Amino acid sequence: MTAYQAKDFQKLIGMEGFSETLLKNHFTLYEGYVKNTNALTELLSKMNQDGKGASPEYAETKRRLGWEFNGMRLHEYYFENLGGKNQLNQEGKLGAAMRKSFGGYDQWLQDFKATGAMRGIGWAILYQDLTNGALQNFWINEHDTGHPSGCQPLLIMDVFEHAFLTDYGLKRADYIASFFKNVNWDVVEQRLK
C-alpha cells in the first residue's frame, strides 16, 4: 500500500484570526495523524501476513486505525476549507441547497454556529445526504464515531480545544467568528454532489 503524505498547508499562515503558533501546532498534530495512519496500516498488513488477523491485538489496532485515519482526513478537509476571503455566493448551488434544507443561509449559519458552540470536544460538520441531497449540520464527538452513513462532508470546523485555545482561550464564539472570516466557499461548494 502507498503511504499517505502529509499535505502542506503553510499557505494558511497569516490568515486573519489564526496565529502562526496556533497553525503550526495544529499542522504538527495533523502530521501525527498521517504518521500514525501509515504506521498502523503497515502493522495491520504485517499482522495479517503473519496470520494474526483474528487476534485481539489485530482487532484493537484496526479500531485505532479508524481514529487516526479520520483524524488525518478531517484535518485535511478542515484546512482545505480555510484560506478564503469571499462570502458564500448565496445564488449558487450550495446557497440553493441551504435554502431547500434550512430556509436560507442565515438559518443554516445560525444552526451551524449553535452546533459548533456546543459544550464538548469534536467537530461541527455540514453534511449532504447523498440519497436525497439534503443538508444537515452534525456534531461529531470523536473522529471515528458518529459520522452519518451515506453523507458527504462539505464544511468541517474543528472545535477541539487545540483548534482555538492558543489564540482564544475559552472564547469559542470568537474562534467561530474568525473561522467564518476565512472559509473558502469555493472548496466547500466543490464538495457538493
N, C-alpha and C positions, 0 to 999 in steps of 0.2 A: 504494500500500500504506500502511496505517496504521502509523505509527511505534510502537514499543514504548515504554512508560513505565516508569521505574524504580519499583518498589514501595517503600512506606515501611515500614521495619522498626524504626523508633525505639522501638517498644514493648518491644523486647528489651533496651534499655539498662536496667541494673540487675539483669540476670539473674545468678544466682549462678555464680561461677567465670569470668565473662567481663567484663573491664574495659571501661569506656566507650571508652578509647583503642583497644583491640583491635576492638571492634564498629564504631566509626566508621571506622577504617581499612578494615575488611572491607566495610562498606557502600559506601565510595568505590570500592573495587576492583570491586564488583558494578556500580555505576553506570557504570563504564568499559566493562564488557561490554555494557550496554544501549546506550550511546552508539555503540560500535563496531559493534554489530549493525545499528543504524539506518543508520550511515554506509555500511557495506558493502552493505546491501540497496539503498540509493539508488544507490550507484556501479554495482552489478551491473545495475540496471534501466537506467541511462543507457548503460552499455556495450552492453547488449543492443539498446536502441533505435538505437544508432549502428552496429549490425551487427558488433560486436566479440565476439560470443558464442563464436567459435571461436578467439579469440586466447589465447596463453599467459597474458597478464595477467588475462583473464577467469577462466581456469581456476584460477590461484593465488588470486585474490580469492574465488572460490567456495569453495575449500578453507578459506581463512581464516574465512569466514563460519561454517563448522561449529564452529570453535574458539570464536569469540566468542558465537555463539548458545547453544551448550551451556554455556559459562561463565556466561552470563546465567541460563539456565533451571535449571542445577544449583544455583546460589546461591539462586535463589528457592525451590526445593524445600527446600534446607538451612535457610534462615531460617524458612520456613513450618513446618518440623517441629521448631522450637525454641520455647521460651517456656512449656512445660508444667510442671506441678508434680506430677502424679499418675503412679503406676506403671501399667504396662500391665494392663488387665483380661484376665487370662490365660484367662478363661472366654468371652471374646468371639470374634469371627470371626478376628481376627489371631492370638490365642493358639491357637485351634484349628488354624489353618494352620501355625503354628510347631510344634505337636505332630506334625502329619502329616508335615512336611518334615524336622524336626530331632530329634524325640522330645520336645521341650518347650522352654519359654522359656529355661531355664538353658543348655541345649545350644546353642540358637541364639545366645544372648548371648556365650557363650564363643567361638564361631566368628566372630561379627561383630567382637568386640574383637580377636581374633587377626588378622583381616583388616585392621582399622584400624591395628594396631600394626606392620604390616609395614614394612620399610625402604623409603623412596622417597617420592615425592610423588604425590598423587592423591586418590581418593575411595573410601570404603567405602560400598557401596550394597546394601541389601536389595531384591531384585527379585522380582516374581511373574511366573512364566512364564504367559502368557495362554492357552497351548494346553492346559495341564493344571492350572493353579492352584498348582503347586509353588513354594516359596520357595527362594531361593538368594542367598547373600552373594557379591558380586563386588568385586574390586579393579579400579578404573578408573584407569589411569595418567594419561591426558590427557583433556581434556574431549571431544574429538571422535573418540576411538577406543576400542574395546574394549567398547562397550555391547552387551549380549546382545539380539539381534533378537527381537522379539515379546514383550518383557518390560516390565512396568510398574515404575518405581522407586517404592518405598514409603518407605524411610528412607534419607536421604542424610546422610553425615558427611564434611565437608571435612577432609582430612588433608594438604593443602598447608601448608607452614610458616606462611603468613600467617594461618591459622586459629588458631594456638596459640602461636607463638614469642614474641610480645609478653608474654604472661602466664605461659607455662610453660617458656620456653627449649626445651631438647631433651627435656623430660619429657612425651612424647606420651601416656603412660599416664594421667598426671594430667589432661590435657585430655580424654581419652576418658571418664574418670570424671565430669568436670564436664558433658560433653555429655549423658551419660545421666541426670544430675540434672535436665535441662531439656528432655527430649524431650516433645513434645506428641503423645501417643499417639493422641488423637482424630483429629488430622490424618493420621497415618500409617495408621490403620485406614480412614479415608475413602478413601484411595487404593487400597485393596484391591478388586479386581474380583470 
